[in-house]
Amino acid sequence: MLYEISYSTKINKTNNGVSTGLQWIKSKGEKLNSYSPVDGKLIASVTGADKKAYEFTIAKAQAAFAEWRQWPAPKRGEVVRQVGEELRKNKQALGQLVSYEMGKSLQEGLGEVQEMIDICDFAVGLSRQLHGLTMHSERPGHRMYEQYHPLGMVGIISAFNFPVAVWSWNAALAWVCGDVCVWKPSEKVPLCSIACQNIIQSVFKKNNVPEGVSCIINGGREVGEWMSSDTRIPLISATGSTRMGKAVGKAVGERLGRSLLELGGNNAIIITKDADLDMALIGAAFGAVGTAGQRCTSTRRLIIHESVYNKFKEKLANAYKQLKIGNPLNEKNHVGPLIDKDAVNMYLSAIEKCKAEGGKFLVEGGILKGKGYESGCYVKPCIAEAKNSFEIVQHETFAPILYLMKYKTLDEAIALQNGVPQGLSSAIMTNNLKEAEAFLSQNGSDCGIANVNIGTSGAEIGGAFGGEKETGGGRESGSDALESIYA
Ligand code: NAD
C-alpha cells in the first residue's frame, strides 16, 4: 500500500503522542485527529500531553542533560551520524508520509527528508569543531580563553508546513552541542513527528543514549504555552505565524529566556527591465504556487518594471493556465491542497478583501470540486493586480494568491519590496550587475534572505536561515547558528 510505513507508526489507529525518546508515555491530553488534505481521510489520532505527561517528560529531559553534556562532542556527533543513516534508509517512506499528511508534493516531501539528512551530516562535522578562542590577558602571568558550553534543554515548537525538517535543523545542532531537545510538533501533522521518533529510537537505544535526549510532546497551543513559560527550558526555538511568535517571544522574554523566532514572510520578486523574463517566469510561478503557497518563503508579490509589465503579465497568466492541480503524490500535478478548510476560508476571505480594496483579478481563484477534490482543500492559484498599500497585501495569506504591482525606478521597487512588516525572503531578476548589487547592498533588500536570478522560496542548510522585522530575527541551520544559539 502506498502510504504504509515500515516503522510502527500506527496509521488508522490511536498513537501516544508523548515520548522520552526510549518510551511512549500514556496521557489523557487532547486527542489530535490527523486528516489528510489529499483525500480528506482521517489517517490517525494522536493523544496529546496532559500536565502529568508533560512534567514526566521534562523531568526526564532534565536528568538526561546532566549525563549527555558529559559525552565527548564527537561521540554525540557519531549518534547524529547514525540518525542521518537511519533517515537515509527511511527517506522514501517518511517523504511519502510528509506528502500525505501535509499535502506538499512527493518531491518536496522527499526534499524535506533530504534536508534532515544534510543537517545531520553538517552537525557531525561541527561536532569536531566546537572551537573557542584564546587571548592574551592584561594581567601578568594569565591567559584567557572562551569555550562553548551546552545551554541545556532546547524547546522546539514547529509549524505544519515543514512537519519534519525544522525539528531536525534544531535538534541535530543542539545534540552535538550537548543539549537535549523537547519537540512540540504542529497539531495539524502529529503523525510525522511520531514517525521521526520511531525512526531514530533504535539509534538512541543502540548507543545507550540517556532517556530524555530526544523528547516529543504533542498537543495543541497550550503545550507550546507551557514550554514558553517554563524556566527549565533556556531556549525556545519557535517556527510559525507572527501572532504565535509575539506570544512566545513575550512569555520567554518575561522569564529572561532566549528565543529563536522563525515567523511569517511576505516575499517579493523585483523583475527589472533587464531581467531574463523566462527565468523570472519560472522563479515567480514556482515561488507562488509551489506547496500551494504554503511556504514561509512563498512568493506573494511581484514588483515589475513598467516597460515589461504587460508582457510579463501575459506570460504569467498563460503559465497559470497550464497548471495541474491535484493529488500531490502524483508527480504530474504541480499544485496540491491547502492544509485544511480553515486555510481555504482564509484564502477566500483574502480574495474578497483584495477585491473590496480595488484589486483586479487577472487569474481568478476559487475552490475545486468533483472527483479527486473530495477533501475540499484544493484551490486555484490566482493573480491580482493590487497596490502594496492594500491592507490585505501587507498581510501574509498562507495560500497561492499572487499580487502584481508596477514600478518606474529601482529605488521605488526596493522601497515597495521593503514596505511590508515582514522581512524573510526577497529576490531580484536582472542581468544588470548594478541593479543586482544595489539590491544586495545595505540600502537594498531588508530581508534575511536576498536572491539574485532565483526565486524567493527554498533554503539550504549550509547558510543561516531566517528573517528580519516581524519574521522574528531568528537564524537557524548553517553558518554560525551553532555557536550563537545552542551553546
Ligand atoms: P501557527 O502559528 O498556527 O502554529 C505554529 C506552532 O505554534 C504550532 O505548533 C502551534 O501549536 C504553536 N502555537 C500556536 N500558538 C502558540 C502560542 N501562543 N504559544 C506557543 N505555541 C503556540 O503556524 P502554522 O499555521 O502551523 O504555520 C504557518 C506559519 O508558519 C506561517 O506564518 C509561516 O510563514 C510560518 N513559518 C515560518 C517559517 C520560517 O522559517 N520563518 C517556516 C515555516 C513556517
Boltz pocket constraint, residues with backbone or C-beta under 6 A from the ligand:
constraints:
  - pocket:
      binder: B
      contacts: [[A, 157], [A, 158], [A, 159], [A, 160], [A, 161], [A, 162], [A, 184], [A, 185], [A, 186], [A, 187], [A, 219], [A, 220], [A, 221], [A, 223], [A, 224], [A, 225], [A, 228], [A, 239], [A, 240], [A, 241], [A, 242], [A, 243], [A, 244], [A, 245], [A, 247], [A, 248], [A, 261], [A, 262], [A, 263], [A, 264], [A, 265], [A, 295], [A, 296], [A, 297], [A, 396], [A, 398], [A, 424], [A, 466], [A, 467], [A, 471]]
      max_distance: 6.0
